Amino acid sequence: MNFSFLFIGIFVIIISIISQCNCIQSIRINGTLLCKGKPHAEAIIKLYDDDVLNNDDFLAQEVTDVNGYFVISGKATDLGGKIDPIIKIYHVPKGFVSDGSTPKKTYNYGTIALENQKGKRKCMH
C-alpha cells in the first residue's frame, strides 16, 4: 500500500517537472545555395532538432527555388533546455559518384563560415 502512494507521488512530481520544462521553441533559417557561382534550384533542405539520447526530431523540409533561395522554419520542445537546430543540405553532384568500392574523385565542399555577423552563434561539434 505504501509503495503505491510513493509511486504515485514520484509520478506526480516527475510530471510537474516535465510540464514546466517542456516549452515550445521555434527557429527560422534562410539562405541561398550556389553551384559554380550560379543559383542552385531544387536542393533539398531539412531541419532537425539534434537530440543526444534519441533520434533527431524532424522539423521541416523545403526545396530551394529557381534563385537557390530557401526559407525553412520549425518548432519543437526539449525537456529542460533549448532545442539544438541543425540543417542538412542534400546535394552532391552526380559526377562525384564512382563505380566500385574506391572513390575516383573527391567532392570539395569548400569553406563554410559558421559565424553570423548579424547575431551571435555558438559553433558546436
Sequence and secondary structure as in RCSB ss.txt:
>XXXX:A:sequence
MNFSFLFIGIFVIIISIISQCNCIQSIRINGTLLCKGKPHAEAIIKLYDDDVLNNDDFLAQEVTDVNGYFVISGK
ATDLGGKIDPIIKIYHVPKGFVSDGSTPKKTYNYGTIALENQKGKRKCMH
>XXXX:A:secstr
 HHHHHHHHHHHHHHHHHHHH  EEEEEEEEE EETTEE TT EEEEEE  SSS  EEEEEEE  TTSEEEEEEE
EE TTS   EEEEEE   GGG  SSSS SS           TTS      
